[in-house]
């Protein structure tokens, strides 16, 4: 392949992957603006996030089948077009539920942009440069969720929420145009596979219900809510039915028999843990800075940017070392250790007086660890699979990363709420009206407020309200610190699995056949 065409394909596929992953987190900082503008509650507005996540997780494991059915180039092009049109409709939505619908459609289009981009990128490079391809794709995996709050914060602080979606339009048009002219199709598959309609139904209902339970469980008080309980039952039934059906279906939409390979099973569990670590850190960190420390969305985004850019330097180095023959287990092990160090650093350093500069080193440490894991786990997932099964293995691995993030955010929501209640109760218990510290603080507040109020009773009431807000702020600070420690312990729990991974590298023939089969 000519160098110019290779550069164009690299630019197109990585841009599409970053665009898709940015949209998983860009809306997080805009919910208040969206709810206010469309006359909805924050709880209802959160469906804008949930709808996209549900569609995304449903479609990702099906990408191998859909690329084979439509042809890889066609499926990729259709997905970009669907994503771009849905972005236009999201930006022009006049009601919340119209926006939610188009976000679901956008998630259907966006789901293909991960696995299909990855297979196209691998096919663009010769076998000897596959580590470089993994590193380049890993840049997108890490940059996307990290840049989401940055871009979203800048837009919300300076423009209006529709631009969050409309900004995709020029990139989508460019990606579709370049894909049409530069991405090659293949005639490797002479016949289309049959459509596993029942498998698709069980998958959509099972994963969609699971994602709903994870997204809404904490805010709806979990199983005390009848809707959550119903969707949990639907999830269990659909997932069991899906597994049983796919095991006996001759042409399954998702070949879950691949999980019989112990290496794939272990790697996807580690990928699940990496998704847990990546998405929860992106979720908890902005909450700490905005809710407790008073940072604006733009300040939060800018604090994440230097560490995100560091990934662009780390990943090519790891890719080259893999090409040189280094064991992937070395970098997976280092990556998980570094992520645990990051969690411990934030747990031990977080206090009410920290500033943006205090987070620079921990965030740099985090991105080094995530970068090492992103490159090596992508390669390790397909070790031991037959060439024709590699595209399905890639899709399953990507699905587990997204599910890890979904589980992580849901678990963190519940954990933080529980820890907040405990810390708040502890703080209140240790405050006594007759203590010197309380009298001094209350007197100071009374004097400050009393200078602006004529009625002393109102000054006392407002002083108590300020004290209450101060207690809540401190309780949230301690809860977020606990969340970082919890994430560290969760990663530690899967750490021993690394040592059971195989070191086998794919042969040149396996990689060549895998690339052809993914067309």
Secondary structure, 3 states (H helix, E strand, C coil): CCHHHHHHHHHHHHHHHHHHHHHHHHHHHHHHHHHHHHCCCHHHHCHHHHHHHHHHHHHHCCHHHHHHHHCHHHHHHHHHHHHHHHHHHHHCCCCHHHHHHHHHHHHHHHHHHHHHHHHHHHHHCCHHHHHHHHHHHHHHHHHHHHHHHHHHHHHHHHCCCHHHHHCHHHHHHHHHHHHHHHCCCCCCCCCCCCCCHHHHHHHHHHHHHHHHHHHHCCCCCHHHCHHHHHHHHHHHHHHHHHHHHHHHCCCCCCCHHHHHCHHHHHHHHHHHHHHHHHHHHHHHHHHHHHHHCCCCHHHHHHHHHHHHHHHHHHHHHHHHHHHCCCCHHHHHHHHHHHHHHHHHHHHHHCCCCCCHHHHHHHHHHHHHHHHHHHHHHHHHCCCCCCHHHHHHHHHHHHHHHHHHHHHHHHHHHHHHHHHHHHHHHHHHHCCCCCCHHHHHHHHHHHHHHHCCCCCHHHHHHHHHHHHHHHHHHHHHHHHHHHHHHHHHHHHHHHHHHHHHCCCCCCCHHHHHHHHHHCC
